[in-house]
Amino acid sequence: MYVEQLPLHERISALDLPTGSYALAGDAALAAYGLLEAGRIDLIVSPAVFRGLPERGWTALPGTDGNVLTCGDVTARTRLHNLSHLSAIDFISDVDQVAGLPVLKVHWLRQSVAASGSSDAVLWRLGLIDQTLGAAASQPGFARPVAQPTRPRSRTTWAYLRGVLTEPGQTFYADRGVGMWGTAYGLTWVTCFISMLFDLGNGWTNPVQLIFGPPIAAGFILLVRRGITGVARRVCGGDPGISSSTASQAAIVATLTAAPVAAIDLLPVPLVWISVLTLVAAAFALFIGFWLIGLLYSAAFDCSLARGVLGEIAGGVVVTLVFLAIGLGLGGLVA
């Protein structure tokens, strides 16, 4: 039960909330059961406690009209939007004590998760609740999802990279909200270096460019990736607080799929074959890349896989149009 590498009990204790004034919801509730590691803590709090939170430094979550307050990786609210007919008192007065923490009753927890949509992330969580907690799937016409095994949060860079290659869906769920900009920069730098090394061998560049080009190009690519994911987050919805960390993971995924294409340039085969292999590999990498990043957005922003892919496409289109506009503007100034 960890949030940001700290035990859930310690994170809750640090909030110093009155006993009997709150209950864990969402992923935090599932984390209390030991089903997953939460990327954030969602709380239902009493109206009295909620009114006092701004004085303690809590701020309104953007786009919630002040109905949700946030402090770091913690959010607090008095109602669940998908169970709005119930008040905080209804939830808090009858909780399950799980590992010493007050958690929403299982049936409320399941209804709350089920009402969030039909994304892969939602179905996965419902599977965990139904199979592990024994909650009855009694809704008419509901197809009981198959639970997937849980995966602990990656403790090392290699664990994350291995997870992306072997079990991407579970890795993205487990590492939701974890920033990996250092790894993203390193992988992007290596890919740029390989590409420029080929250019050097063909006389298209010089050693000086090989030294200074990769670090500059890597930084620019990550900046573009941050913009693409920012647009995608708006398309997908979800927590804006994890947009940056999700962008770092998207950069890693994009680099992993693009690296083989760059490595083809180093093969000792005729240039015409390199062109053919590059074209085929690029098409395959594009398909896999969109699928993986869509899966990442689905896990990070609680949306469907299709919406995640649409967000990636929209982000790429918007960023491209921005650069075209800038280029045309600069061209007009020069002219």
N, C-alpha and C positions, 0 to 999 in steps of 0.2 A: 504494500500500500504506500506508494510514493507519489509525490507531486514535486516536480523540479528537484528530484533526487533526495528529497527529505521525507521522512515518514509522515503519513497523513495525520497521525495524532499530533505531531509537533506543529504542523501547519495550522491545524484547528486551534490548538492551545494558544498559539501566538496571536490569534485574532482576539482573544480575551472577551468572548461573547458570554453573556449570562447563561447559565445552565437552564435548559427548558425553553429557550427563546429561539431555537433554530433547529433545522433538520437538513441533512445532506440530500442532494438530489443529483440527477444526471450521472455523469461519469464518476463523480466523487462518491456517490452511493454505491456504484458498482465496484469502485476501488476498495471501499470498506469491506465488501464481501470477498475481496481478493480476486475478482474476476479480471481486472485489468489495472493498468497504471494510468491514473488520470493526468491529463495535461493541464487541467484547471480544476478549481473547486467551485461548485454551484450550491448555493445555500438558499433555503427558504427561511426567512426570519420574521419575527413578530413585527407588527407596525411600529411599536414603540422603539424597538431596537433600530429599525430601518430609519426612522426619523433622526436618530442620533448619529448615524454613521457619517454624514457629511462633516460633522464637527471633528471627527477622528481622521479626516483626510480622504475619505471615500469620495469618488466622483461619479457622475452619471455616465453610463455607457452610451457612446454615440448612437443615435437613432432609436433610443428607447424612451424619449420624453421624460427622462428622470425616473422611470419605473424600475430600472435596474441600475444598481450601483456597483462600482468595481474598485478593487484595491489590489494592484498587482495581478496575480493569477486567480483572484477570488471574485466571484460575483454574488450579489445578494438581491433578493426580490421578495415581495410579499405574496405574489400569486404566480402560478404557472399559466402561461398564455393558452395552453391546450387543456387546462383544467380550471378555467377562470371562474367557474361557478363555486369553487371552493376557496376558502381563505387560508391565510397562513396558520390561523388558530386551528383549523380543521386538520392540517397536516402535522403541526407541532404537538398537538394534544394527544396524538396517538401515533407513536413512532416505533420502529423496531430498533432495539439496541444491538448493534452489530460491532463486535470487537471494541465495545465501550463507547461507540459513537452513535448519536441519534440519526437514523436513516428513515427516509420515506417508507411507508408500508409497501410491501412488494407489489400489491395490486395497483397502488397509485403510481409507483415507479414504472410499472409496465405500461400503464395507460399513458403516462407522460411521454415515454419513449416512443410508443406506437403512434401517438398523435403527431410526432415530429416529421412524418413523411414515410417514404418507402425506399429511401436510399440504401445502398449496400451497408453503410455504417449503421443505420437504424436496424436493418434486418439482422446484422451480426449481433448487435446488442440484445435484441429480442431473443435470439437463439441462446445467448448466454443466460438470460433470465429464465427462459422456459426450461432449459435442460438442467442448469445447475441449481437454480432456486426452486424449481418445480412450480412456477406460476402457470396457471391453466390458460391455454390459448382458446378462450371460449367465444371469441368474436365470430359471428356468422361469416362464412366465406373466407376466413383468414387461413392462409396457407402457412403452416408451421415451418419456420425457417430451420435450416440445419445449422447447429452451432459450430463455430470454428474454434480451434484451440487457441488459447491465449498465448501471448508472447511478451516476455518482459521487455522493458525499455532498453534500447541498445546502450551498453556501457562504454563502448569504444567505437571508433570510426570504422574499424574492420567489421565489427558486428553489424553495424548499419549497412555497410556496402554488401556484406554477405546476405543480409536480410532482403535488400532490394532485389538481388539477383535470384534468391531462392523462394522467398515468401513475401512479395512486395505488399500485398494487401494488409497482412497482419503487422508488418513492419511499420507501415504508414500510420496505422491506428495506434500502435504502441508508442511511436516517437512523435506523435502529434504535438506541435508547439515547440519542438526542440530546435534551436538554431544551430546551424552547421556551416557558417560562412567560411571558417578556416579551411575545412575540408573542400568546400565548393571551390574556393579560390585555388587551392593546390591542384585539384583535378583539372580545372579549366586551364591553368597555366601549363600543365603537362600536355594537354591536347593542343593548345596553341603552339607549343614548342615543337611537337611532332610535325604539325602542319608546316611550320616555317622551316624545319629541318629539310623537308622535301623541297621546298622552294629554293633553299640554299644549294642543294645538290643539283638542281636544274639551272642554277645561275640566275634565278629570279629575285634573289635577295642577297644580302651581304652579312658577314659575321656580326657587325654592329647591330643590325636590325634583329638578329637572332638573340642578342643579349637583352636589348631593351624592349623589343616588340612583344614577347609573350606576357610579361607582367602588366603592360599597359592594356593589351588586348583583353586579358583575363578580367581586369577591373572593369573595363567597358562592358564586356559581356554580362557580368554579374549585375551591373547597373541596369542594363536592358532587362534582364530576368526579373529584377525587383519591380520594374514598371509593368511587365507582362502579368506577373502574379497579382499586383495591385488591382489591375483591371479585372482579372479573373475572379478575385475575391468579391468584387462588386456584382459580378454576374452570378456567382455561386451563392452569395450570402455568407453567413457564418461570422465568426468572431474576428473583428479587424485586428485584434491584439496579436494574433499569430500569423498575420500576413507576411511579415518579414522572415520569420523562421521558416514558414512554408516555402517562401521564395528560395531560401538557401537549399532546402531539400530538392526543390524542383530543378535548381541549377545542377545539383549532383546527378539527378536522374537524366537530365538532358545531356550532360557530359558523358555519362556512362554509355548512352546510346549512340553518341556521336564519335566517341573515341575509336571504335573499330573502323569507321569510315576514314578517319585521318590516318590510321595505321596502314591502310591499303596503299597509300602513296609510297610507302617504303618497300613494298614488295619488289623483288628483282625480276619484273616481267615487263614486256613492251608497254609503252605508254598507252596504246590503244586498248589493251586489256585492262590497264588500270582505270581508264575512263569508264569502261563497261562495268567493271566490278564496283567502282565508286557509285555509279548510277543505281545499280541494284541494291547495294548496301545502304545507300542514302534513303531509298524508298522504304526499305524494311525498317531502318532506324527511325524514320519519320512516323511510321505506323506504330511501332513499339513505344516510341517516345510519347506520342499523344495518348496512347492507352495508359502508360504508367503514370504520366503526370495527371491525367484525368482521374486515375485511381487515388493518387495522392491528394488532389483537391477534394475528392469525395470523402476521404477520411478526415481531412483537416477542417473542411467547411460544412460537413454534414449535408452533402448533396448527392444526387445520383451521379453515376459514372458518366452518363451522357452530358449532364450539365457541367461536370468537371472538364470534359473534353471541349465543350462549347466555350467555357471560360478561357481555356488556353488559346483556342483559335481567336476569340475576340481580343484577348490581350495582345497576341501577335499582330493582328490587323491594326489595332489602335496605335501601338508603338511604331509600327511601320509608317502609318500615315503621319504621325508626329514628326518622324525623321524626314519624311518627304517634304512636309511643310517647312521644316527648318531649312532643308537644302534649297528649296525654291526661294525662300526668303533671303537666304544668304546670297544665292545666285542673282537675285534682283538687286541687292545692294551693290554687289561687285560690278554688275552691268551698269 
